[in-house]
Amino acid sequence: MTSPEDTLRQRAEHVANQAVNAGVKGAVPAAREFGTAVTDGATEAASKIRSVVQRIDDATVPDAFRKVPKLISPGVHAWLDVAVTGYFAALGIWFAVRGKGRPATAAFVNAAMVAGVSLMTDYEGNGKKPINFKLHGTLDAVQATTAVLAPVLHGFADEPESAFFYGQAVNELAVIAATDWDAGMASASHRKAA
């Protein structure tokens, strides 16, 4: 069976051969056909991605860990967010003082992410802030991903400073798993009032 990559490769070779054999004018129909095949493939891939993304909502990540014992309450989680913000801010200052600009930038970006999401999170479940607690859990996973990718994206993956980011990402995953996300959600009476 021919893979989609082989089919596209064959079509590209066909276009190139027609350009060589018949000149540019003869290659235009083959190039158009190749472009259509690429567009069709991209459209199909986008459709598959869209179908997966549509199944993701604000509770997807927290609910993935529903069988893990819930040791962290919303109040404790809020204080852990303060600690993580402080950790990354202090790390950024420490890297900046040592002349490590790329790790410092990555640390400040993570500190800002955690602080920003925390300031807008409804830890109490009273509906007074725009980010509900389960969505906060999903955004925590985004922050953990940012932390683990920061050394690669900022070009210091092979330097010792990267360990601080990898370690925090693992810690964040443990916190996501152990947090009682349902305890911070608005009760039915709060939802009706809002």
N, C-alpha and C positions, 0 to 999 in steps of 0.2 A: 504494500500500500504506500502511496506517495504522501509524504507529509505536506502540510501547507507551506512550510519553508522551502521544500524541494520544488513545489509547484511555482512559487514566486521566483525562485532562482532560475528555473527553466524559462519562465516568461521573460525575465530580465535578459538572459542569454539570447533568447529569440529576438528581442528588441535590438540588442547589440549587433547580432549577426545581420539583421535586416539593414541596420544603419551602415554596416560595412559593405554588404553586398549590393544594396539597391540605393544607397545614398540616403540622405536625411529625409527626403520626401517619402520614401518607401517605409521608413521607420515610424512615421507618425501614427498610422493605425495600430501598429503593434505597441507603441508607447501608450496610446490611449487605452488599449485593452489591459496593459499592465497596470496603469493608473487606476482603472476601474477595479481590478482585482485587489490592489492594495487598499483602496477605499472600502470595498466590500469586507475585506478582512478586518480592517480597523472598526468598521461599524458593528460587525459581529462581536469583536472583543469588547467594545464599549457597551454593548447590550448585555453581555455576560457580567461585566463589572457592575453595571447599573442594577442588575437583578440581585446581586450579592449585597450591594450597598443599601438597597431598599429594605433589606431584612435587618439592618442595624438600626437600633434606636438608643435612647439615652440609658437604657438598662442593660444593654447587651454585655458589656464588660463586667459590671458588678454581678449580674446573674450567672455568668460563667463560673463563678466561684461560690455558688450558693451552698455547696456541701461542705465547705471549709468552716471550722468553728469560728464564730464571730466574737472576737475578743476586744475589738476596738469600737467604741461608741462614737456617735457624731461629734460630741464634745472633745473627746480625746483626739479624734481625727483632725479637728480644727487646730488643736495645739501642735500636732505633728506637722501640719501645713506651715505653721509659723516657724517651727524648727527647720523644716526643709528650705523655706525662704531664707532664713538666717544662714543656714549652711552654705547655700549657693552664693549668697551675697558676700559672706566672709571669704569663701573660696575665690570669688572673683577679685576681691581686694588683694588677697594673698598672691594670686597669680599676677595681677597687674603690678604690684610692688616688685615682684621678681622678674618683671619684663616679659612675661608670658602672655602676650596679647590675645592669641587665639583661644587658649583655655579660659582666660578672663572673660572674653566676650561670650563664650558658650555658657559660663557660669552665670553671668548677669542675665542672659536670655532665659535660662531656667528659673532663676530667682523671680524674674518679672512674670513669667508664666504662672508659677505657683501663687505668687502674691495676687495677681490679677484675678485668677479663677477663685481664689479663696475669698477675696473681698466681695465677690458677686454670688457666693454660694449660700443657699438657704439651709444651713446646718440644722436649724431647729424645726424645719418642716412647717413653718407658718406662712409661707408664700410671700414673704416680704422682699425676697431677693430673687433675681431672674434665673439663677442656675439651681435646679433641684439637686438633691444630694446624690441621686443615682447618676445623673449627667456628670456631676463632679467626678464620680468614680471613673466614668469613661474618659473624661479629660485628664484624670490622673494617669491613665494608660497612655494617652497622647504625650504627656510630659515625660513618662518613663521612656517612651520611644525616642523623644527628643534628646533625653540625657544619653541614651545608649548610642544614638547616631551622631551626637555632637562632635566627638573626637574624629570621626570619619569626615563629616561635613566641614569641620574647621581645620582639618589637616594636622591633627596631633594624635592620631590613633596609635602610633608607635612610640609615643612619649609616655613617661611615667604619670603625667597629669591625667591621662585617660582613665586610670584606675578609679579616680574619684567619681567619675561619671558612670562607669559601669557598675560600681558598688551601689551608688544611689539608685540606679534603675532596678537592680535586684531587690533592694530594700523597698522601693515603691511597689513592686509587684507583690511582695509579702504584705504590705499594708493594704493594698487593694483586696487581696484575698481574705484578710482577717477583719475587715471593717464590716459592721452591721449596716448595710446601705438602706435596708427597709426602715430602720429606726429613725432615720433622718428624713423620711418622706412625709409629705403632708397627709394628715388624716382625712377621712372622707368629709368631715365637717369643714375643715379648712379649705378643701378643694371646692366645695359648694359655695362657700362664702366668697372665694376669689373670683 
